[in-house]
Amino acid sequence: MNFLRGVMGGQAAGPQPSGAETIHKLCDRVASSTLLEDRRDAVRALKSLSKKYRLEVGTQAMDHLVNILQTDRSDSEILGYALDTLYNILCNDEEEEQDESEDETAQKQSDDLGAQFTEQFVQDPEHVTLLLALLEEFDFHVRWPGVKLLTALLKNQGVQVQGIILVSPMGVSRLMDLLADSREVIRNDGLLLLQQLTKSNAAIQKIVAFESAFERLLDIITEEGSSDGGIVVEDCLLLLLNLLKNNSSNQNFFKEGSYIQRMKPWFEIGDDNSGWSAQKVTNLHLMLQLVRVMVSPVNSPGATSSCQKSMYQCGLLQQLCTILMATGVPADILTETINTVSEVIRGSQVNQDYFASVNAPSNPPRPAIVVLLMSMVNERQPFVLRCAVLYCFQCFLYKNQKGQGEIVATLLPSTIDANSISAGQLLCGGLFSADSLSNWCAAVALAHSLQDNLTQKEQLLRVQLATSLGKPPVSLLQQCTNILSQTKSGKGSKVQTRVGLLMLLCTWINNCPIAVTHFLHNQENVPFLTAQISENLGEDERLVQGLCALLLGICIYYNDNSLENYTKEKLKQLIEKRIGKENFVEKLGFITKHELYSRAAQKPQPVFPAPEQMLFDHEFTKLVKELEGVITKAVHKSNEEEKKEEEVKKTLEQHDNIVTQYKELIREQDSQIQELKEQVESMSSQNEQMQTTVSQQLAQIQQHKDQYNILKLKIGKESQSNGQVDVSQVNGLQTEELTQLREEVEELRKQHALFQTQLGDKDALISALRSETADSSAGGSDHTELLKELEALRNQVQAQSAEINQMQTERQELLRRAEAGSSDEVSGSGGSLEAGATAEVESRLAAQTAETEILKEAAKGLSESRAELEQQLAAATSTVAILQTEKAKLQTEVQESKKEQDDLLMLLADQDQKIHSLRLRLKNLGEPVDDEDDLDCRDQTDEEDYEEDDEKEEDKDEN
């Protein structure tokens, strides 16, 4: 402990040890001390020396400090000292005391120490995993140094540390928990850590996004006051930019999670916009960049379109336009807002239409496009602002033929309003002003009004300009060529003007034979172009020569040979004589070889460090790339090849026309088929409706019939109570009763026939039984079965007789009701019915009476048949009784015969015994006696002789 006090500054006597020696002794104490307090004091001393003796502490103490982190996990204080010491060794951000005489080499070596120690630390991935585990400690003195140390590691060796964290289980999740820490210091440093972690690593960016990073960051931004917040809001926005930039998966997740809607409140500004703080400007600038990331032209078209739609629907675009037209907004915020609005409306027809309807709060109100163009052609406005307005105008016209038509229409004579300033007037004014940058911007803007729009190219040929009093107006095309030819070759700004005009002319006449004819109609244009191309000028004029060659090449390629003096062949001959084909192609290649060409071709937004370097437009670079090869081939082709190509083109056009006709025919047939399908569907639906209507009507008719019958019954009852009878009702009831009687009679007839057949069967059975009882006396069992069958027959006959009685009673009741109905009918029809109705009723009654007589006869026949059946039953009963008496006699005879047989058997047994005893006696006496087998054989032969004699006698009898 005395040694440590000397190190900490308590002992002055004796020679003082050097820093390296002190650090060596402290490292030995850390490694060898058994007491936790000694190790803690040694680590605290190393921490105090780590800033001044960074190299010595890093080389000697790093392993010991890592060992402390592994072994002393239970003591948060020593862990904090160790983490702080490692942070001081690895971090390059801390300001170190240095002498003024220290050169830059020494400073650079000091800065490289952090990278060297970081590389040494991360050689073992377990060290980074150990830090991630320590971040789970809630103690402030452990967690905060751990966050700072991990941030330093990511700054120095980002890719390697990212790889270790990515493969570590729950590594990213542990870091995301820092955002939920209630201590703002840890939360804010956690934001810085996540910024370093998510740099240029799409996999980690996705994991962080799916760990609810968007939700947490937006909540923090809202809690901190959005754009009015402090540095924490800036850190959150930087982290959001890391997560979303060039990461389509996270962008889609951000859009699908409805987080775009939560961005709208960021851009709500008050009426008093004075006194913007620097932090607010920074925050709002980052917010605008975040919006641009979601709708950047480098994103996929589908994702960009979806985000643009969401921004319009949630009102974000409207809010941005409010900032655009507000007063008091700082210039850099206004410039970034213009760029943001540009990309939000680029290629989206709905957003472009909305932007066209926005008006500036002026008196009288002017369209926002006009106000922006006024800034673009004003040379006193900042250069970046003018570039932003040009980009906004280009995005407004991108794939917007409607907007292109509206801009060109403001230049046509029929739509010019002398009392107001239009976009076309501003573009023409900028095109012919003295400021070369205004010339270039206006020419590019006007070229975008004609981009891929043949109709507007032809319409712009109608524009006439008044140059001066007393002179006839000239066309806009002619005026552009006049200015181009009158501008002298010079340095700097004049080249910019000529480049802008040449780009406008190339875009204008491209793929427009009418515009080519108008251009060639001016006799001065072709000589001017050939003179410009053939001259040997300086480096600055090479670009102009290349553009002139491009313009002349377009005149050759899209020439329809309507002018005899400037046909394709004559122009090629002119090039060959005046310029030379090889020289022409070489001059044409000057465009793509220019250093500013490749810069403009990278992205649509015009970003240039200085106005003088603003020479190429992004869309024009696409046009050059498309036309360069085509024009080169067109210049080198001979007349015969062109004729062959023209023939092939004509053939292809014919084929295309035929295909087009067939396509139109197919479209017409498809439309007709679609119409017929619709008609069929409508007719089928109508048919279903009609069927339902018919079924409903049928149900209603049936309901009305039922109601009518019920009413008839009610009227009949009322008439019966009043002494009057409804004849039709009575007839209906009698008819039903007669039908029932007929059915019952028919049923009785069927039952009678069945009974007759059953009785016949029983008679046959009785006769068979009688014959069997007469044949043999061994039929006792047959008599028993016969008695059972007779008993069953008796029961069946009784049941049938009961049914017959019941049916007779029902028949009598029906007859009584029929007679009563007929009598009532006759009595009631005396005076109330007319003569015709009476006759009809009488005829019906007569028919019913006849049917009743027939039924009576049938019933009488049935009763007779019943009587016969009863007689047969009585006879069968008497027969059964006789058979029973005969059976009893036979049973007594059988019993008597059994007794006789038993007696005979006993006598035979006695005789056999006597015979056997006599034989034995005879044998004893010596007399010969036959055996029993011999006697049996004799008996069998005697029996056979008897049987043969019987057969002979029977044969004789038969003869």
DOTORPA-482331 format. One line per field, with one value per residue (C-alpha): residue number from 1; x, y, z. Coordinates in steps of 0.5 Angstrom, whole numbers, always signed. Example, Ala and Ser with C-alpha at 12.3 -4.5 7.8 and 13.67 -1.06 7.14 Angstrom:
2
seq 1,2;
u +25,+27;
v -9,-2;
w +16,+14;
//
This chain:
959
seq 1,2,3,4,5,6,7,8,9,10,11,12,13,14,15,16,17,18,19,20,21,22,23,24,25,26,27,28,29,30,31,32,33,34,35,36,37,38,39,40,41,42,43,44,45,46,47,48,49,50,51,52,53,54,55,56,57,58,59,60,61,62,63,64,65,66,67,68,69,70,71,72,73,74,75,76,77,78,79,80,81,82,83,84,85,86,87,88,89,90,91,92,93,94,95,96,97,98,99,100,101,102,103,104,105,106,107,108,109,110,111,112,113,114,115,116,117,118,119,120,121,122,123,124,125,126,127,128,129,130,131,132,133,134,135,136,137,138,139,140,141,142,143,144,145,146,147,148,149,150,151,152,153,154,155,156,157,158,159,160,161,162,163,164,165,166,167,168,169,170,171,172,173,174,175,176,177,178,179,180,181,182,183,184,185,186,187,188,189,190,191,192,193,194,195,196,197,198,199,200,201,202,203,204,205,206,207,208,209,210,211,212,213,214,215,216,217,218,219,220,221,222,223,224,225,226,227,228,229,230,231,232,233,234,235,236,237,238,239,240,241,242,243,244,245,246,247,248,249,250,251,252,253,254,255,256,257,258,259,260,261,262,263,264,265,266,267,268,269,270,271,272,273,274,275,276,277,278,279,280,281,282,283,284,285,286,287,288,289,290,291,292,293,294,295,296,297,298,299,300,301,302,303,304,305,306,307,308,309,310,311,312,313,314,315,316,317,318,319,320,321,322,323,324,325,326,327,328,329,330,331,332,333,334,335,336,337,338,339,340,341,342,343,344,345,346,347,348,349,350,351,352,353,354,355,356,357,358,359,360,361,362,363,364,365,366,367,368,369,370,371,372,373,374,375,376,377,378,379,380,381,382,383,384,385,386,387,388,389,390,391,392,393,394,395,396,397,398,399,400,401,402,403,404,405,406,407,408,409,410,411,412,413,414,415,416,417,418,419,420,421,422,423,424,425,426,427,428,429,430,431,432,433,434,435,436,437,438,439,440,441,442,443,444,445,446,447,448,449,450,451,452,453,454,455,456,457,458,459,460,461,462,463,464,465,466,467,468,469,470,471,472,473,474,475,476,477,478,479,480,481,482,483,484,485,486,487,488,489,490,491,492,493,494,495,496,497,498,499,500,501,502,503,504,505,506,507,508,509,510,511,512,513,514,515,516,517,518,519,520,521,522,523,524,525,526,527,528,529,530,531,532,533,534,535,536,537,538,539,540,541,542,543,544,545,546,547,548,549,550,551,552,553,554,555,556,557,558,559,560,561,562,563,564,565,566,567,568,569,570,571,572,573,574,575,576,577,578,579,580,581,582,583,584,585,586,587,588,589,590,591,592,593,594,595,596,597,598,599,600,601,602,603,604,605,606,607,608,609,610,611,612,613,614,615,616,617,618,619,620,621,622,623,624,625,626,627,628,629,630,631,632,633,634,635,636,637,638,639,640,641,642,643,644,645,646,647,648,649,650,651,652,653,654,655,656,657,658,659,660,661,662,663,664,665,666,667,668,669,670,671,672,673,674,675,676,677,678,679,680,681,682,683,684,685,686,687,688,689,690,691,692,693,694,695,696,697,698,699,700,701,702,703,704,705,706,707,708,709,710,711,712,713,714,715,716,717,718,719,720,721,722,723,724,725,726,727,728,729,730,731,732,733,734,735,736,737,738,739,740,741,742,743,744,745,746,747,748,749,750,751,752,753,754,755,756,757,758,759,760,761,762,763,764,765,766,767,768,769,770,771,772,773,774,775,776,777,778,779,780,781,782,783,784,785,786,787,788,789,790,791,792,793,794,795,796,797,798,799,800,801,802,803,804,805,806,807,808,809,810,811,812,813,814,815,816,817,818,819,820,821,822,823,824,825,826,827,828,829,830,831,832,833,834,835,836,837,838,839,840,841,842,843,844,845,846,847,848,849,850,851,852,853,854,855,856,857,858,859,860,861,862,863,864,865,866,867,868,869,870,871,872,873,874,875,876,877,878,879,880,881,882,883,884,885,886,887,888,889,890,891,892,893,894,895,896,897,898,899,900,901,902,903,904,905,906,907,908,909,910,911,912,913,914,915,916,917,918,919,920,921,922,923,924,925,926,927,928,929,930,931,932,933,934,935,936,937,938,939,940,941,942,943,944,945,946,947,948,949,950,951,952,953,954,955,956,957,958,959;
u +0,+6,+8,+1,+1,+8,+5,-1,+4,+5,+13,+18,+25,+29,+30,+23,+22,+20,+13,+15,+18,+12,+7,+11,+10,+3,+2,+5,+1,-5,-3,+0,-5,-10,-13,-19,-17,-10,-12,-17,-12,-7,-12,-14,-7,-6,-12,-9,-3,-6,-7,+0,+3,-1,+4,+7,+0,-3,+3,+4,-3,-8,-8,-8,-14,-18,-16,-19,-26,-26,-25,-27,-34,-37,-34,-37,-32,-25,-29,-31,-23,-21,-26,-24,-17,-18,-22,-16,-11,-16,-19,-16,-21,-18,-14,-7,-2,+3,+9,+9,+15,+12,+12,+6,+10,+9,+2,+0,+4,+0,-6,-5,-4,-11,-12,-6,-8,-15,-13,-9,-15,-20,-15,-19,-27,-28,-26,-31,-36,-34,-36,-43,-44,-41,-47,-52,-50,-54,-49,-47,-40,-40,-45,-43,-35,-37,-41,-36,-30,-35,-36,-28,-27,-32,-29,-22,-24,-31,-31,-28,-32,-39,-37,-36,-42,-46,-45,-45,-52,-56,-51,-55,-61,-56,-54,-61,-63,-59,-64,-69,-64,-67,-60,-60,-52,-52,-58,-54,-48,-52,-54,-47,-45,-51,-49,-42,-45,-50,-45,-44,-47,-54,-55,-54,-58,-64,-63,-63,-69,-73,-71,-76,-71,-76,-81,-76,-72,-78,-81,-74,-75,-82,-80,-74,-78,-77,-74,-73,-69,-62,-56,-60,-65,-59,-56,-63,-63,-56,-58,-64,-60,-56,-61,-65,-60,-59,-63,-69,-71,-71,-74,-80,-81,-81,-86,-90,-90,-93,-87,-88,-94,-90,-85,-91,-91,-83,-84,-90,-87,-90,-92,-85,-79,-74,-68,-67,-62,-56,-58,-65,-63,-58,-64,-69,-64,-63,-70,-71,-65,-69,-75,-70,-67,-74,-76,-69,-68,-63,-69,-73,-79,-84,-82,-81,-88,-91,-87,-89,-96,-96,-93,-98,-104,-101,-100,-93,-92,-97,-93,-86,-90,-92,-84,-83,-87,-86,-82,-76,-74,-66,-63,-60,-66,-70,-65,-66,-73,-74,-69,-74,-80,-77,-76,-83,-86,-81,-85,-91,-97,-101,-96,-94,-101,-102,-95,-98,-104,-100,-100,-95,-98,-97,-102,-104,-103,-98,-96,-90,-87,-87,-84,-79,-77,-76,-71,-67,-66,-65,-57,-57,-60,-55,-52,-54,-61,-62,-59,-65,-70,-68,-68,-75,-77,-74,-77,-84,-83,-80,-85,-91,-93,-99,-94,-90,-96,-98,-91,-91,-98,-95,-91,-96,-99,-107,-105,-100,-103,-100,-102,-99,-92,-92,-87,-86,-84,-79,-76,-75,-73,-67,-65,-64,-61,-54,-52,-49,-52,-59,-58,-56,-61,-67,-64,-64,-71,-74,-71,-74,-81,-80,-76,-80,-86,-86,-93,-90,-83,-88,-92,-86,-85,-91,-88,-86,-81,-81,-74,-75,-80,-81,-78,-82,-83,-78,-79,-76,-72,-69,-68,-64,-60,-58,-56,-52,-48,-48,-44,-37,-32,-29,-28,-32,-39,-40,-38,-44,-49,-47,-47,-54,-57,-54,-57,-64,-63,-61,-66,-71,-70,-69,-74,-78,-77,-81,-76,-70,-74,-75,-68,-65,-69,-65,-59,-54,-55,-51,-45,-45,-44,-39,-35,-35,-33,-28,-24,-18,-20,-17,-19,-25,-28,-28,-34,-38,-35,-37,-44,-45,-43,-48,-53,-51,-51,-59,-60,-58,-61,-68,-68,-74,-71,-76,-71,-67,-61,-60,-62,-58,-54,-52,-51,-46,-42,-42,-39,-34,-31,-31,-30,-28,-32,-26,-25,-33,-33,-27,-30,-37,-33,-31,-37,-37,-29,-30,-29,-36,-40,-39,-40,-47,-49,-48,-55,-61,-59,-55,-49,-43,-38,-38,-42,-37,-37,-45,-44,-48,-55,-57,-62,-58,-52,-57,-59,-52,-50,-56,-55,-47,-47,-53,-50,-43,-46,-51,-45,-41,-46,-47,-53,-54,-54,-59,-64,-63,-65,-70,-73,-73,-76,-81,-83,-82,-87,-92,-91,-92,-98,-101,-99,-102,-109,-109,-108,-114,-118,-117,-118,-124,-126,-124,-128,-134,-133,-133,-139,-143,-140,-143,-150,-150,-149,-154,-159,-158,-158,-165,-167,-166,-170,-175,-175,-175,-181,-185,-184,-186,-192,-194,-193,-198,-203,-203,-204,-210,-213,-212,-215,-221,-222,-222,-227,-231,-231,-233,-239,-241,-242,-245,-250,-251,-253,-258,-261,-258,-253,-247,-248,-241,-238,-243,-241,-234,-235,-239,-234,-229,-233,-235,-228,-226,-232,-229,-222,-225,-229,-223,-219,-225,-225,-217,-218,-223,-219,-214,-218,-221,-214,-212,-218,-217,-210,-212,-217,-212,-208,-214,-215,-208,-208,-214,-210,-204,-208,-211,-205,-201,-201,-195,-197,-198,-193,-197,-203,-200,-197,-204,-208,-203,-204,-212,-211,-207,-212,-218,-214,-213,-221,-223,-218,-221,-228,-227,-224,-230,-234,-231,-231,-238,-239,-235,-239,-246,-243,-241,-247,-251,-247,-248,-256,-256,-252,-256,-263,-260,-258,-265,-269,-264,-264,-272,-272,-265,-262,-264,-266,-259,-256,-262,-261,-254,-254,-260,-255,-249,-254,-257,-249,-248,-254,-252,-245,-248,-252,-246,-242,-248,-248,-241,-242,-247,-243,-238,-243,-244,-237,-236,-242,-239,-232,-236,-239,-232,-229,-235,-234,-226,-227,-232,-226,-221,-226,-226,-219,-218,-222,-219,-212,-214,-216,-210,-206,-209,-208,-201,-200,-203,-199,-193,-195,-196,-189,-186,-189,-187,-180,-180,-183,-177,-172,-174,-175,-167,-165,-169,-166,-159,-159,-162,-156,-151,-154,-155,-147,-146,-149,-145,-151,-149,-152,-152,-148,-152,-148,-151,-158,-157,-155,-161,-165,-162,-163,-170,-172,-169,-173,-179,-178,-177,-183,-187,-184,-186,-193,-194,-192,-197,-202,-200,-200;
v +0,+5,+3,+5,+12,+13,+12,+17,+22,+22,+21,+25,+23,+19,+18,+17,+11,+12,+11,+5,+2,+4,+1,-5,-6,-4,-10,-15,-12,-13,-20,-23,-19,-24,-18,-15,-8,-9,-10,-5,+0,-2,-2,+5,+7,+5,+8,+15,+14,+11,+18,+20,+13,+11,+6,+3,+2,-1,-6,-8,-8,-10,-18,-16,-12,-17,-22,-17,-17,-24,-26,-20,-20,-19,-12,-7,-2,-5,-7,+0,+2,-3,-1,+6,+4,+0,+6,+11,+6,+5,+12,+17,+22,+25,+31,+29,+34,+35,+40,+45,+42,+35,+34,+31,+25,+24,+26,+21,+15,+17,+17,+10,+7,+6,+2,-2,-4,-5,-10,-13,-13,-16,-22,-26,-25,-28,-21,-17,-23,-21,-14,-15,-20,-14,-9,-13,-11,-5,-2,+5,+5,-2,+0,+6,+5,-1,+3,+8,+2,-2,+5,+6,-1,+0,+6,+3,-4,-3,-9,-14,-12,-12,-19,-22,-18,-21,-28,-27,-30,-24,-19,-14,-15,-13,-7,-5,-5,+1,+5,+3,+5,+11,+14,+19,+19,+11,+12,+17,+14,+8,+12,+13,+6,+4,+9,+6,-1,+0,+3,-1,-7,-9,-15,-12,-6,-11,-14,-7,-5,-12,-10,-5,+1,+5,+5,+7,+12,+16,+16,+19,+24,+26,+26,+31,+36,+34,+39,+43,+38,+38,+33,+27,+28,+29,+22,+19,+22,+20,+13,+12,+15,+9,+4,+6,+9,+4,-2,-3,-9,-3,+2,-3,-5,+3,+4,-2,+0,+7,+11,+15,+18,+20,+24,+29,+33,+34,+39,+43,+50,+57,+63,+66,+63,+68,+66,+59,+56,+52,+45,+46,+47,+41,+37,+39,+38,+31,+30,+32,+28,+22,+24,+24,+17,+14,+17,+17,+16,+10,+6,+1,+4,+0,+2,+9,+10,+7,+12,+18,+15,+15,+22,+25,+21,+23,+30,+30,+33,+39,+40,+41,+45,+50,+50,+52,+58,+60,+66,+67,+60,+59,+59,+52,+49,+52,+49,+42,+43,+44,+38,+34,+36,+35,+27,+26,+29,+25,+21,+21,+24,+25,+29,+33,+35,+37,+41,+44,+47,+50,+57,+62,+67,+73,+78,+76,+69,+66,+58,+56,+53,+61,+63,+58,+59,+67,+65,+60,+66,+71,+71,+74,+68,+63,+58,+52,+55,+55,+48,+46,+50,+47,+40,+41,+43,+37,+32,+36,+34,+27,+22,+28,+29,+33,+38,+39,+41,+46,+49,+49,+52,+58,+60,+59,+65,+63,+62,+68,+73,+80,+81,+75,+72,+65,+59,+60,+67,+66,+61,+65,+71,+66,+63,+70,+74,+76,+71,+65,+61,+63,+61,+54,+53,+56,+51,+45,+46,+48,+41,+37,+40,+37,+30,+24,+28,+29,+33,+38,+38,+40,+45,+49,+50,+55,+59,+66,+71,+79,+81,+89,+94,+94,+87,+81,+76,+69,+62,+60,+55,+60,+65,+59,+58,+66,+67,+60,+63,+70,+68,+69,+63,+66,+63,+61,+63,+64,+56,+55,+59,+55,+48,+50,+52,+46,+41,+44,+44,+36,+34,+38,+35,+28,+23,+29,+29,+36,+39,+37,+40,+47,+47,+45,+50,+56,+56,+58,+53,+47,+52,+54,+47,+44,+51,+49,+42,+43,+48,+47,+50,+50,+45,+49,+49,+41,+40,+45,+42,+35,+38,+41,+34,+31,+36,+35,+27,+28,+32,+26,+20,+23,+27,+25,+28,+33,+38,+37,+41,+37,+30,+24,+23,+30,+32,+25,+28,+35,+32,+27,+33,+39,+35,+28,+22,+20,+27,+27,+21,+24,+30,+27,+23,+29,+29,+23,+24,+30,+30,+33,+28,+22,+26,+29,+21,+19,+21,+26,+32,+37,+38,+42,+45,+52,+55,+54,+47,+46,+44,+37,+35,+28,+26,+29,+24,+18,+21,+22,+15,+13,+17,+16,+9,+10,+17,+13,+8,+13,+17,+11,+7,+8,+10,+3,+0,+6,+4,-3,-1,+4,-2,-7,-1,+0,-8,-8,-2,-6,-12,-7,-4,-11,-13,-7,-8,-15,-12,-7,-12,-17,-11,-10,-17,-17,-11,-14,-21,-17,-13,-20,-23,-17,-17,-25,-23,-18,-22,-28,-24,-21,-28,-30,-24,-26,-33,-31,-26,-32,-36,-31,-29,-37,-37,-31,-35,-41,-37,-33,-40,-42,-36,-37,-44,-42,-36,-41,-46,-40,-38,-45,-46,-39,-41,-48,-44,-40,-46,-45,-50,-49,-54,-54,-55,-61,-64,-63,-67,-72,-74,-74,-79,-83,-84,-86,-92,-94,-95,-99,-103,-105,-106,-111,-115,-116,-118,-123,-126,-127,-131,-135,-137,-138,-143,-147,-148,-150,-155,-158,-159,-162,-167,-169,-170,-174,-179,-179,-181,-187,-189,-191,-191,-188,-181,-179,-173,-171,-170,-166,-161,-161,-159,-153,-151,-151,-147,-142,-142,-141,-135,-132,-133,-130,-124,-123,-124,-118,-114,-115,-113,-107,-105,-107,-102,-96,-98,-97,-91,-88,-90,-87,-80,-81,-82,-76,-71,-73,-72,-65,-64,-65,-61,-55,-54,-53,-46,-42,-45,-44,-50,-51,-52,-56,-61,-62,-63,-69,-72,-72,-75,-80,-82,-83,-87,-92,-92,-93,-99,-102,-101,-104,-110,-111,-111,-116,-121,-120,-122,-128,-130,-129,-133,-138,-138,-139,-145,-147,-146,-150,-156,-155,-155,-161,-165,-163,-166,-172,-172,-171,-177,-181,-179,-181,-188,-189,-187,-192,-197,-195,-196,-203,-205,-203,-207,-213,-212,-212,-218,-222,-219,-222,-229,-229,-228,-233,-238,-236,-238,-245,-246,-244,-249,-255,-254,-254,-260,-264,-262,-265,-271,-272,-270,-266,-259,-254,-247,-241,-238,-244,-243,-235,-237,-242,-236,-231,-236,-238,-230,-229,-235,-232,-226,-229,-232,-226,-222,-228,-228,-220,-221,-226,-221,-216,-220;
w +0,+1,-6,-8,-4,-7,-14,-13,-10,-3,-3,-5,-2,-6,-14,-17,-22,-29,-32,-35,-29,-25,-30,-30,-22,-22,-27,-23,-17,-21,-23,-17,-11,-8,-4,-8,-6,-8,-15,-15,-13,-18,-24,-21,-22,-29,-31,-28,-32,-38,-42,-41,-42,-47,-51,-44,-41,-47,-49,-41,-38,-44,-42,-35,-36,-40,-34,-29,-33,-34,-26,-22,-25,-18,-17,-21,-19,-21,-28,-29,-28,-32,-38,-37,-38,-44,-47,-46,-49,-55,-56,-61,-59,-53,-53,-51,-48,-53,-54,-60,-63,-64,-71,-75,-76,-68,-68,-74,-70,-64,-67,-70,-63,-62,-69,-67,-60,-62,-67,-62,-57,-63,-65,-60,-61,-54,-52,-56,-53,-46,-47,-50,-43,-39,-42,-39,-32,-30,-26,-29,-27,-32,-37,-39,-40,-44,-49,-50,-51,-56,-59,-60,-62,-68,-70,-70,-73,-75,-80,-76,-70,-74,-76,-69,-66,-72,-70,-63,-60,-58,-59,-63,-58,-52,-56,-57,-50,-49,-52,-47,-41,-37,-36,-42,-42,-43,-48,-52,-52,-54,-60,-62,-61,-66,-71,-71,-71,-77,-82,-89,-86,-89,-85,-78,-81,-82,-75,-72,-76,-74,-66,-66,-68,-72,-66,-61,-65,-67,-60,-58,-63,-61,-53,-55,-59,-66,-70,-64,-60,-59,-61,-59,-64,-69,-67,-68,-75,-77,-74,-78,-84,-83,-83,-89,-94,-100,-96,-99,-94,-89,-93,-95,-87,-85,-90,-89,-81,-83,-80,-86,-83,-77,-80,-82,-75,-76,-82,-78,-77,-74,-77,-74,-77,-75,-71,-73,-68,-72,-68,-71,-78,-77,-75,-81,-86,-83,-83,-91,-92,-89,-94,-100,-98,-98,-105,-108,-116,-114,-111,-115,-118,-115,-108,-110,-113,-106,-102,-106,-106,-98,-97,-101,-98,-91,-92,-92,-99,-97,-91,-95,-100,-94,-92,-100,-100,-93,-91,-87,-88,-88,-95,-94,-91,-97,-102,-99,-99,-106,-107,-103,-106,-113,-111,-108,-114,-119,-124,-120,-124,-118,-114,-120,-121,-114,-115,-121,-117,-111,-111,-107,-102,-106,-109,-114,-113,-117,-119,-115,-121,-124,-117,-117,-125,-123,-118,-123,-128,-123,-123,-116,-113,-110,-114,-110,-110,-118,-119,-114,-118,-124,-121,-119,-126,-129,-124,-125,-132,-132,-135,-135,-142,-139,-135,-141,-145,-140,-140,-148,-148,-145,-151,-156,-159,-157,-150,-148,-143,-143,-136,-132,-132,-135,-134,-142,-142,-136,-140,-146,-142,-139,-145,-149,-142,-142,-136,-139,-133,-134,-141,-140,-134,-139,-145,-140,-137,-144,-147,-141,-144,-150,-147,-151,-153,-161,-160,-156,-161,-167,-162,-160,-168,-168,-163,-166,-162,-163,-164,-165,-167,-175,-176,-177,-172,-172,-170,-163,-167,-172,-166,-162,-169,-170,-163,-163,-170,-167,-161,-162,-160,-153,-146,-140,-140,-147,-148,-143,-147,-153,-150,-147,-154,-158,-152,-153,-161,-161,-156,-160,-167,-164,-167,-170,-178,-178,-174,-178,-184,-181,-178,-185,-188,-186,-191,-186,-181,-184,-187,-180,-177,-182,-181,-173,-174,-179,-175,-170,-164,-157,-151,-149,-156,-157,-153,-158,-164,-161,-160,-167,-170,-166,-168,-176,-175,-172,-178,-183,-179,-178,-185,-189,-195,-196,-198,-205,-203,-196,-197,-193,-199,-200,-193,-192,-199,-195,-189,-193,-197,-192,-186,-187,-184,-179,-177,-176,-172,-168,-166,-164,-159,-156,-152,-148,-147,-143,-136,-134,-138,-133,-127,-130,-132,-125,-122,-124,-119,-122,-117,-119,-115,-119,-124,-130,-129,-130,-138,-138,-136,-134,-139,-145,-143,-144,-151,-153,-151,-155,-161,-162,-165,-169,-172,-173,-177,-181,-184,-186,-190,-197,-201,-203,-196,-194,-200,-197,-190,-193,-196,-190,-186,-191,-191,-183,-183,-187,-183,-177,-180,-181,-174,-172,-176,-173,-166,-167,-170,-164,-159,-162,-162,-155,-153,-157,-153,-147,-149,-150,-144,-140,-144,-142,-135,-135,-138,-134,-128,-131,-132,-125,-123,-127,-125,-117,-119,-123,-117,-112,-116,-116,-109,-108,-113,-109,-103,-106,-108,-101,-98,-103,-101,-94,-96,-99,-93,-89,-93,-94,-86,-86,-91,-87,-81,-85,-88,-94,-97,-102,-107,-110,-103,-101,-108,-106,-100,-103,-108,-103,-99,-105,-107,-100,-100,-107,-104,-98,-102,-107,-100,-98,-104,-104,-97,-99,-105,-100,-95,-101,-103,-96,-94,-101,-98,-91,-95,-99,-92,-88,-94,-94,-87,-87,-92,-88,-82,-85,-88,-82,-74,-73,-75,-68,-69,-75,-71,-66,-72,-75,-69,-68,-75,-74,-68,-72,-77,-72,-69,-76,-78,-72,-73,-80,-78,-73,-79,-83,-78,-77,-84,-85,-79,-83,-89,-86,-83,-90,-93,-87,-89,-96,-95,-91,-95,-101,-97,-95,-102,-104,-99,-99,-107,-107,-108,-107,-113,-121,-125,-129,-122,-119,-126,-125,-117,-119,-124,-119,-114,-118,-120,-113,-111,-117,-114,-107,-109,-112,-106,-102,-107,-106,-98,-99,-103,-98,-92,-96,-97,-90,-88,-93,-89,-83,-85,-88,-81,-77,-82,-81,-73,-73,-78,-72,-67,-71,-72,-65,-63,-68,-65,-58,-61,-64,-58,-54,-59,-60,-52,-52,-58,-54,-48,-52,-55,-49,-46,-53,-52,-45,-47,-52,-47,-43,-49,-51,-44,-44,-51,-49,-43,-47,-52,-46,-43,-50,-51,-44,-46,-52,-57,-64,-63,-69,-67,-67,-73,-77,-75,-77,-84,-84,-82,-87,-93,-91,-91,-98,-100,-97,-100,-107,-107,-105,-111,-115,-113,-114,-121,-122,-119,-123,-130;
//
